[in-house]
Amino acid sequence: MLQILYITAFAALSLLAIANLIRSMAALARTETVRGRVYRNVHPELLDETGKPTREPLLVMKSLDLDEARERLDRMFEASPGGES
C-alpha cells in the first residue's frame, strides 16, 4: 500500500515538473523575440533602447607595458590611506 502511495506521489511530482519545464521553455521563447526579430547570441547589455544591437565599440583599452602598470599600481597604493608604512 505504501509503495502505491510513493509511486502516485512521484508520478504527480514528475508531471508537475514536466509541465513547469514546458511553461518555462515557452516563456523563454517569447522573451527571445524582440519586436519580431530574434537575437539569440546578443547579450542584453549590447542592445540599445529600441532593442537593436549596437554597432559602436563600447570599451577601448590602451595597452601598457609591465613596468608602467607596476608604477601606476605603486602610485595608487602610496596615495591610498595607510599606503605608507
GROMACS elastic network, one bead per residue, 0.5 to 0.9 nm:
[ bonds ]
;  ai    aj funct       b0    kb
    1     4     6  0.53313   500
    1     5     6  0.66178   500
    1     6     6  0.89731   500
    2     5     6  0.50923   500
    2     6     6  0.63503   500
    2     7     6  0.87250   500
    3     6     6  0.50796   500
    3     7     6  0.61445   500
    3     8     6  0.85289   500
    4     7     6  0.51037   500
    4     8     6  0.60531   500
    4     9     6  0.85279   500
    5     8     6  0.51472   500
    5     9     6  0.61093   500
    5    10     6  0.85230   500
    6     9     6  0.51165   500
    6    10     6  0.60030   500
    6    11     6  0.84796   500
    7    10     6  0.50861   500
    7    11     6  0.60425   500
    7    12     6  0.85668   500
    8    11     6  0.51177   500
    8    12     6  0.61651   500
    8    13     6  0.86331   500
    9    12     6  0.51332   500
    9    13     6  0.61472   500
    9    14     6  0.85373   500
   10    13     6  0.51423   500
   10    14     6  0.60334   500
   10    15     6  0.85565   500
   11    14     6  0.51240   500
   11    15     6  0.61542   500
   11    16     6  0.86406   500
   12    15     6  0.52009   500
   12    16     6  0.62834   500
   12    17     6  0.86828   500
   13    16     6  0.50780   500
   13    17     6  0.61380   500
   13    18     6  0.86480   500
   14    18     6  0.61429   500
   14    19     6  0.85366   500
   15    18     6  0.51529   500
   15    19     6  0.61042   500
   15    20     6  0.85256   500
   16    19     6  0.51044   500
   16    20     6  0.60810   500
   16    21     6  0.85709   500
   17    20     6  0.50632   500
   17    21     6  0.61317   500
   17    22     6  0.86885   500
   18    22     6  0.62390   500
   18    23     6  0.86039   500
   19    22     6  0.51883   500
   19    23     6  0.61885   500
   19    24     6  0.86255   500
   20    23     6  0.50295   500
   20    24     6  0.60885   500
   20    25     6  0.85857   500
   21    24     6  0.51148   500
   21    25     6  0.61701   500
   21    26     6  0.86368   500
   22    25     6  0.51491   500
   22    26     6  0.62303   500
   22    27     6  0.86575   500
   23    26     6  0.51771   500
   23    27     6  0.62065   500
   23    28     6  0.86367   500
   24    27     6  0.50632   500
   24    28     6  0.61065   500
   24    29     6  0.85987   500
   25    28     6  0.50528   500
   25    29     6  0.61935   500
   25    30     6  0.86902   500
   26    29     6  0.51151   500
   26    30     6  0.63269   500
   26    31     6  0.88181   500
   27    30     6  0.51093   500
   27    31     6  0.63139   500
   27    32     6  0.87550   500
   28    31     6  0.51798   500
   28    32     6  0.62080   500
   28    33     6  0.89793   500
   29    32     6  0.53398   500
   29    33     6  0.69020   500
   30    33     6  0.57532   500
   30    34     6  0.85738   500
   31    34     6  0.71483   500
   32    37     6  0.86179   500
   32    38     6  0.60793   500
   32    39     6  0.66965   500
   32    40     6  0.68222   500
   33    36     6  0.58735   500
   33    37     6  0.56986   500
   33    39     6  0.70258   500
   33    40     6  0.86275   500
   34    37     6  0.53023   500
   34    38     6  0.60108   500
   34    39     6  0.73565   500
   34    51     6  0.65742   500
   34    52     6  0.84852   500
   35    38     6  0.81518   500
   35    51     6  0.78183   500
   37    52     6  0.89825   500
   39    42     6  0.57300   500
   39    43     6  0.86809   500
   39    52     6  0.86660   500
   39    53     6  0.84861   500
   40    43     6  0.84932   500
   42    45     6  0.83298   500
   42    46     6  0.66540   500
   42    47     6  0.76144   500
   42    53     6  0.73598   500
   43    46     6  0.55261   500
   43    47     6  0.73183   500
   43    53     6  0.89733   500
   44    47     6  0.55262   500
   44    48     6  0.86722   500
   44    51     6  0.85031   500
   44    53     6  0.87889   500
   45    48     6  0.78118   500
   46    52     6  0.84182   500
   46    53     6  0.58235   500
   46    54     6  0.59952   500
   46    55     6  0.89651   500
   46    58     6  0.85887   500
   47    50     6  0.76308   500
   47    51     6  0.52536   500
   47    52     6  0.52443   500
   47    54     6  0.57195   500
   48    51     6  0.53464   500
   48    52     6  0.56566   500
   48    53     6  0.62198   500
   48    54     6  0.60136   500
   49    52     6  0.75485   500
   50    53     6  0.89049   500
   54    57     6  0.82072   500
   54    58     6  0.88224   500
   57    60     6  0.71371   500
   64    67     6  0.82103   500
   64    68     6  0.63351   500
   64    69     6  0.62651   500
   65    68     6  0.55853   500
   65    69     6  0.63848   500
   65    70     6  0.88466   500
   66    69     6  0.51860   500
   66    70     6  0.62236   500
   66    71     6  0.86905   500
   67    70     6  0.51355   500
   67    71     6  0.61945   500
   67    72     6  0.86903   500
   68    71     6  0.50732   500
   68    72     6  0.62277   500
   68    73     6  0.86320   500
   69    72     6  0.51802   500
   69    73     6  0.62074   500
   69    74     6  0.86005   500
   70    73     6  0.50819   500
   70    74     6  0.60699   500
   70    75     6  0.85973   500
   71    74     6  0.50664   500
   71    75     6  0.61840   500
   71    76     6  0.86268   500
   72    75     6  0.51065   500
   72    76     6  0.61717   500
   72    77     6  0.85694   500
   73    76     6  0.50565   500
   73    77     6  0.60819   500
   73    78     6  0.85848   500
   74    77     6  0.50536   500
   74    78     6  0.61205   500
   74    79     6  0.85191   500
   75    78     6  0.51570   500
   75    79     6  0.60511   500
   75    80     6  0.86256   500
   76    79     6  0.51167   500
   76    80     6  0.62079   500
   76    83     6  0.85533   500
   77    80     6  0.52940   500
   77    81     6  0.83560   500
   77    82     6  0.86368   500
   77    83     6  0.54097   500
   77    84     6  0.81709   500
   78    81     6  0.78463   500
   78    82     6  0.78979   500
   78    84     6  0.57511   500
   79    82     6  0.84298   500
   79    83     6  0.63682   500
   79    84     6  0.81773   500
   80    83     6  0.52145   500
   80    84     6  0.83376   500
   81    84     6  0.79199   500
   82    85     6  0.67463   500
